[in-house]
Amino acid sequence: MENIYAALLLHKLGKEINEESLKKVVVAAGAKTDDSKIKSLVTSLKGVDIGQELENASIVSAAPAGASAPTEVKKAEEHKEEKKVAAAEGLSALFG
């Protein structure tokens, strides 16, 4: 995981993400490096627009919350309406 954080940090700083720079960041953070994991990460990130991927991830994570909010509001309104109906029924029972 520290390798991914290092890659994100390098991206944020506008630095090139390569094996050497990732190793430096991970070591500076006090973690041990795993050369095979670093090499695999660098290889998998070639040709990937990290900024675009982060933007897409933010949109996807925000969508479910935004989509469920109107449903929750509707449920709350229905619940309030049910309470009003129940209260009216209770009053009619009192006054017959």
GINORKA-V734504 format. One record per pair of residues at least 24 apart in sequence whose ideal C-beta (glycine too) atoms are under 8 Angstrom apart, sorted by the first residue. I is the first residue (numbers start at 1). J is the second residue. If there is no record, write none. Layout:
I|J, I|J
//
This chain:
2|26, 2|29, 2|31, 3|34, 3|37, 3|38, 3|41, 4|41, 5|29, 7|41, 7|45, 7|50, 8|50, 11|50, 11|51, 17|42, 17|45, 17|50, 18|42
//
